[in-house]
Amino acid sequence: MTEQALVVAGHGSHRNPDSATPVHRAVEAAREEGHFAEVRPAFWKEAPSLREVVHTVDADEAIVVPLFVSEGYFVEQVLPREFGLGEDDRGDDAPTLRYADPIGTHPAMTEVIAARARRMLKGESADESSADAAPVATEDAALAVIGHGTERNPNSADAVYDHVEALRERGEFAEVGALFMDEAPYVDDVLDEFAAEEIAVVPLFTADGFHTQDEIPELLGLTDDPATGYPVPGTVEDRRIWYSSAVGTDPLVVDVVLERAAEAGANLDGDSANGESRFVREAAGDAFVSWVEEAGSDSSDARVWGELAVSATGEGYDLRHRSDRGVPDLDLESRSVGDLRESVRYADDGRYRPFAGEATLPTGWVCSGLDRGEFLRAVSAVYPAGVEHWAAERAGDLDPVPFRAVADRQTGIYECVSDCSRSEVSGTIEATCGNCAKRRAWDAEGAPADGAAAGEAEGDAVPCREPCSFLVAAAREFHQHEGDAASDGPAASGDASTDDRPTESDPSVPRGDLTDPANVYRVRYRRARDGPQHRPKP
């Protein structure tokens, strides 16, 4: 029987850690179902990327389910392009891809929206309802479904209107209507659009982030308390608004993911061939484990791989930060494999790490006594696709992708990245890759950067096969607002003189917020652009 993998594809974020949560929840739930030999997350803005996740799949086929709400720009253009759909040469070991429709347009999402509003109004959802609020019957409440909307792509609103029409036909709520952030009827018209005294508001978004947690509550008129957030329900002009979190966070969404997978050809009638989901390609995992074991079982012989120290002991495998080599386990926080993925997303100072390779991996923890499967799962949680790229480089099969090739395939707001000058690319690489624990194997124009010849690759390196999404986003921001790295001095940016910009980064600015001139990576870029005299001393 043909082995199948499931890939759940989401947007992700360099700034918001909650953006990836629905994808990871769906992945974990799908793994527990046991239908697939492998279940992988994939992201546009995080790791593993849409492009690299196919290098982690051993199965013959992979069903890609977009965790998106509509058939808009990302589903129709970005995901097919990044997955290489339609490309003649995707590699001999690439799985056959089956591309499913997005979850947001599935008719079952109508019930997910209704169930979310129903539980909230009845006080059955502890995180979204006040214990002091009396339950409200659904027939006495209006239901507003919020979408992003855009006048550039009508498909963006179609899914919202389809669900609204289906909800109206049910007759469960007193009124049902659509509201949008970027097209009429707008979110801040909520009181004009509905007559009911009680209004349940459910955002048709896949994840909670800036839109759902900040912008929409403000547009609804909900008062935000710095300590407790906005109230549910909140009173606006003597009417009550019951505001839900994003519909994509609902536990029922995994059922929709599996239904979309089945429509695309997934076999859900039995369990996977080996009864459990693989986390790393088998041959790559074997090579990596052998390399770790060759170092010996003494803790002082731990292999250093990126910012990790990995070792094989008499009681299994051990994983920790490289700076904690030699530290007794009792002096470190014992970390389960299941908790590791989430914990390594934050640096020691508690701030969100915007890309997996950033050299800010937290310290003070250990995963010990792991079996082979747990060990490979833990390593891939820290550096997604890292083991596969490491093994490919050692075999001479890494095939690095230069910056120009990545830039040339960008569309939308990132299309301008292809216009970056050589010096802008160089400055961006210095600013971002200079703070990455991975070793860059690609070059701007096409020649290998730091990669070794086949069979001579450094074993302790986590190779970076192609520019990551964070570097692409940084290149766009620097190109538009920071000026050219080849200038003789500070260049005028697109919106203000860099003479007025901060010379030091502001720790309060999120590391992934490239829009802020005080962002650490923008400051690093300006130092690279303006010359050695502006760079920090060693």
NUMIKE-331722 format. One record per residue (C-alpha): x negated, y, z; residue in one letter. Coordinates in steps of 0.05 Angstrom, whole numbers, padded with zeros to 5 digits, always signed. Last residue first. Layout:
N
XYZA ...
# end
This chain:
538
-00687+00845+00386P -00673+00920+00376K -00604+00938+00352P -00599+00961+00280R -00596+01034+00262H -00670+01042+00243Q -00665+00979+00200P -00620+01013+00149G -00554+01049+00142D -00517+00992+00110R -00536+00938+00160A -00520+00985+00218R -00454+01003+00185R -00438+00929+00176Y -00452+00914+00250R -00405+00970+00270V -00352+00941+00224R -00364+00873+00255Y -00357+00899+00327V -00292+00935+00313N -00299+01009+00329A -00274+01030+00260P -00209+00990+00273D -00179+00955+00213T -00225+00894+00223L -00184+00871+00282D -00214+00801+00290G -00261+00820+00346R -00203+00851+00383P -00219+00923+00403V -00228+00930+00479S -00302+00915+00473P -00312+00979+00432D -00369+00973+00383S -00426+01023+00384E -00442+01077+00334T -00370+01099+00331P -00349+01133+00266R -00354+01208+00254D -00415+01203+00210D -00377+01148+00174T -00339+01203+00139S -00265+01189+00133A -00213+01154+00089D -00247+01116+00033G -00314+01118+00066S -00368+01169+00054A -00436+01136+00056A -00484+01138+00115P -00554+01141+00086G -00593+01122+00024D -00534+01083-00003S -00543+01010-00020A -00496+00985+00035A -00437+01018-00001D -00381+01051+00037G -00341+01035+00099E -00267+01039+00083H -00248+01000+00021Q -00310+00957+00011H -00318+00945+00085F -00245+00923+00093E -00246+00878+00032R -00313+00846+00052A -00287+00835+00122A -00226+00798+00097A -00270+00754+00053V -00317+00742+00112L -00258+00722+00155F -00231+00676+00101S -00295+00636+00101C -00349+00641+00048P -00366+00571+00022E -00399+00506+00045R -00421+00529+00114C -00468+00475+00140P -00467+00456+00214V -00542+00448+00224A -00576+00399+00271D -00591+00348+00217G -00629+00396+00173E -00618+00374+00101A -00674+00335+00069E -00634+00278+00037G -00612+00323-00020A -00651+00388-00020A -00641+00437+00035A -00589+00492+00039G -00610+00563+00060D -00579+00602+00003A -00566+00560-00058P -00562+00600-00123A -00493+00624-00145G -00487+00699-00139E -00472+00711-00066A -00505+00650-00039D -00479+00587-00006W -00508+00540+00046A -00499+00587+00105R -00519+00554+00169R -00464+00554+00221K -00470+00588+00288A -00443+00653+00260C -00462+00724+00283N -00509+00740+00225G -00457+00710+00179C -00412+00770+00194T -00454+00833+00191A -00511+00806+00149E -00463+00774+00100I -00422+00838+00095T -00485+00879+00083G -00508+00833+00028S -00439+00834-00004V -00438+00910-00002E -00509+00911-00030S -00489+00867-00088R -00429+00911-00103S -00359+00890-00083C -00310+00892-00142D -00290+00819-00133S -00265+00837-00064V -00213+00883-00097C -00168+00822-00109E -00158+00815-00034Y -00093+00856-00031I -00061+00809-00081G -00106+00758-00114T -00173+00725-00098Q -00203+00675-00147R -00261+00720-00167D -00282+00731-00095A -00290+00657-00081V -00332+00647-00144A -00372+00710-00129R -00387+00686-00058F -00419+00622-00082P -00388+00553-00071V -00435+00500-00043P -00434+00430-00075D -00442+00389-00011L -00461+00325-00047D -00536+00318-00031G -00523+00260+00017A -00546+00301+00077R -00502+00358+00052E -00441+00313+00046A -00451+00286+00116A -00454+00356+00146W -00395+00379+00104H -00353+00320+00130E -00375+00331+00202V -00359+00406+00199G -00290+00399+00169A -00263+00435+00231P -00320+00457+00277Y -00295+00457+00350V -00235+00411+00340A -00276+00369+00292S -00325+00354+00349V -00269+00335+00396A -00235+00289+00346R -00301+00256+00330L -00313+00243+00404F -00243+00218+00417E -00248+00168+00360G -00316+00142+00383R -00297+00136+00456D -00308+00195+00503L -00340+00188+00571G -00352+00263+00576S -00321+00327+00551C -00358+00384+00586V -00345+00456+00604W -00384+00517+00627G -00394+00554+00562T -00348+00587+00511P -00367+00588+00437L -00386+00659+00420T -00430+00647+00359A -00370+00654+00311E -00365+00589+00271G -00291+00578+00284A -00268+00647+00263F -00232+00704+00298P -00252+00683+00369R -00198+00708+00416Y -00223+00746+00476R -00227+00714+00545G -00297+00740+00562D -00325+00670+00555D -00299+00666+00484A -00230+00640+00465Y -00210+00590+00410R -00252+00538+00446V -00197+00528+00498S -00142+00511+00447E -00181+00456+00411R -00209+00428+00476L -00144+00414+00512D -00128+00348+00477G -00201+00325+00484V -00197+00334+00559S -00244+00384+00592R -00283+00372+00656S -00306+00440+00682E -00381+00439+00694L -00421+00435+00758D -00399+00363+00769L -00425+00345+00700D -00495+00364+00721P -00527+00418+00676V -00582+00388+00633G -00554+00416+00569R -00506+00472+00587D -00534+00522+00537S -00516+00473+00481R -00443+00477+00500H -00414+00409+00516R -00398+00341+00485L -00413+00271+00513D -00402+00203+00483Y -00390+00137+00517G -00409+00110+00585E -00481+00090+00570G -00490+00158+00538T -00486+00182+00467A -00500+00256+00459S -00474+00322+00431V -00498+00392+00450A -00455+00443+00414L -00471+00513+00391E -00486+00490+00320G -00507+00418+00330W -00558+00405+00384V -00570+00331+00394R -00575+00309+00465A -00642+00279+00485D -00642+00311+00554S -00578+00273+00569S -00616+00207+00560D -00578+00159+00515S -00623+00161+00454G -00629+00208+00394A -00609+00153+00345E -00539+00152+00376E -00523+00222+00351V -00545+00206+00280W -00505+00141+00282S -00443+00180+00304V -00452+00229+00247F -00461+00175+00194A -00401+00135+00218D -00358+00198+00220G -00377+00217+00149A -00359+00146+00125A -00293+00147+00162E -00269+00216+00144R -00253+00252+00209V -00189+00256+00252F -00158+00189+00236R -00086+00177+00257S -00066+00113+00291E -00032+00048+00273G -00085+00026+00224N -00042+00024+00161A +00004+00080+00183S +00072+00061+00211D +00134+00046+00171G +00193+00073+00132D +00167+00145+00127L +00136+00137+00058N +00119+00207+00035A +00141+00224-00036G +00153+00299-00038A +00223+00293-00010E +00194+00251+00047A +00145+00307+00064A +00202+00358+00065R +00240+00313+00112E +00179+00305+00156L +00169+00380+00161V +00243+00390+00176V +00239+00341+00234D +00177+00379+00259V +00219+00442+00260V +00265+00416+00314L +00214+00434+00368P +00227+00509+00353D +00164+00551+00343T +00183+00564+00270G +00245+00601+00292V +00203+00658+00319A +00221+00679+00390S +00293+00697+00406S +00324+00764+00422Y +00391+00769+00458W +00415+00840+00448I +00467+00868+00495R +00509+00930+00481R +00513+00992+00525D +00469+01034+00479E +00415+00980+00479V +00416+00929+00536T +00365+00873+00533G +00383+00799+00540P +00329+00777+00545V +00284+00832+00573P +00222+00858+00536Y +00154+00843+00565G +00143+00825+00638T +00082+00865+00659A +00076+00917+00605P +00153+00926+00605D +00179+00934+00534D +00247+00967+00525T +00286+00936+00468L +00308+00985+00414G +00314+00933+00359L +00257+00966+00322L +00213+00959+00384E +00232+00885+00391P +00216+00876+00317I +00147+00909+00318E +00116+00879+00380D +00128+00804+00391Q +00158+00784+00325T +00116+00826+00278H +00052+00824+00319F +00054+00749+00326G +00101+00691+00338D +00101+00639+00284A +00143+00612+00226T +00187+00673+00219F +00262+00672+00210L +00272+00719+00270P +00334+00701+00312V +00376+00758+00341V +00437+00742+00383A +00483+00802+00389I +00534+00811+00445E +00581+00871+00442E +00602+00851+00372A +00610+00904+00317A +00548+00887+00276F +00511+00925+00221E +00509+00993+00255D +00479+00965+00320L +00426+00927+00280V +00405+00986+00237D +00334+00984+00267D +00323+00916+00234V +00335+00944+00164Y +00391+00926+00116P +00354+00941+00072A +00281+00923+00058E +00215+00918+00094D +00233+00893+00164M +00296+00857+00146F +00365+00843+00175L +00415+00789+00154A +00485+00777+00179G +00530+00731+00218V +00592+00753+00257E +00636+00721+00310A +00593+00659+00311F +00612+00586+00300E +00649+00597+00235G +00608+00545+00199R +00616+00581+00132E +00582+00642+00162R +00522+00600+00182L +00515+00574+00110A +00518+00645+00083E +00466+00669+00133V +00420+00611+00117H +00422+00626+00042D +00413+00701+00056Y +00350+00688+00096V +00321+00641+00045A +00333+00691-00011D +00297+00748+00024A +00225+00730+00004S +00249+00706-00064N +00262+00778-00083P +00187+00791-00087N +00160+00862-00091R +00218+00893-00053E +00196+00856+00008T +00233+00819+00063G +00207+00802+00131H +00268+00764+00154G +00315+00772+00212I +00377+00730+00223V +00429+00768+00263A +00482+00727+00300L +00543+00761+00330A +00571+00738+00395A +00641+00721+00422D +00647+00656+00383E +00579+00635+00410T +00605+00637+00481A +00561+00678+00527V +00526+00651+00589P +00519+00700+00648A +00451+00734+00651A +00413+00729+00717D +00370+00671+00695A +00346+00714+00638S +00340+00679+00572S +00282+00666+00524E +00232+00624+00563D +00284+00584+00600A +00325+00565+00539S +00391+00535+00564E +00421+00603+00583G +00483+00591+00539K +00465+00650+00494L +00394+00625+00485M +00413+00553+00472R +00463+00574+00418R +00416+00623+00384A +00362+00570+00377R +00412+00517+00357A +00440+00562+00302A +00371+00577+00273I +00350+00503+00275V +00418+00485+00245E +00406+00530+00185T +00335+00502+00181M +00367+00436+00160A +00383+00468+00092P +00308+00471+00076H +00286+00539+00052T +00242+00554+00112G +00205+00487+00109I +00169+00504+00044P +00177+00457-00015D +00128+00399-00020A +00063+00393-00059Y +00037+00323-00072R -00038+00321-00076L -00079+00262-00101T -00138+00256-00055P -00207+00285-00072A -00263+00234-00073D -00282+00243-00146D -00279+00319-00142G -00224+00369-00158R -00241+00372-00232D -00180+00385-00276D -00149+00439-00231E -00073+00438-00230G -00069+00445-00155L -00136+00469-00129G -00112+00472-00056F -00130+00546-00055E -00093+00562-00119R -00030+00523-00101P -00030+00555-00031L -00040+00627-00055V +00009+00630-00114Q +00079+00602-00104E +00077+00587-00029V +00038+00649-00011F +00075+00697-00057Y +00146+00676-00041G +00184+00611-00037E +00207+00626+00034S +00198+00610+00108V +00128+00581+00108F +00100+00518+00141L +00079+00492+00072P +00081+00416+00069V +00023+00384+00032V +00029+00309+00020I -00039+00277+00014A -00052+00215-00027E -00109+00164-00030D -00125+00174+00044A -00195+00195+00065D -00179+00268+00079V -00230+00316+00108T -00254+00346+00042H -00182+00363+00025V -00183+00409+00086V -00236+00454+00054E -00193+00496+00008R -00133+00506+00053L -00181+00527+00108S -00197+00485+00168P -00204+00534+00199A -00166+00599+00201E -00136+00652+00156K -00103+00612+00099W -00095+00552+00143F -00095+00476+00143A -00072+00426+00196P -00085+00353+00183R -00048+00287+00194V -00083+00223+00175E -00061+00151+00166A +00011+00176+00164F +00076+00148+00192H +00055+00146+00265G +00109+00191+00294E +00058+00214+00345E +00015+00243+00290R +00075+00282+00264A +00085+00313+00333A +00012+00333+00338E +00013+00364+00268V +00079+00401+00281A +00051+00430+00345R -00013+00450+00310H +00026+00485+00254V +00072+00520+00304P +00012+00546+00345T -00029+00575+00288A -00001+00646+00293S -00004+00646+00369D -00079+00661+00368P -00068+00730+00336N -00125+00769+00306R -00160+00726+00254H -00093+00695+00237S -00062+00630+00213G -00019+00624+00150H +00004+00552+00152G -00005+00486+00116A +00015+00420+00146V -00025+00366+00110V +00002+00295+00115L -00041+00236+00093A -00020+00175+00055Q -00050+00106+00045E -00024+00070-00017T +00000+00000+00000M 
# end
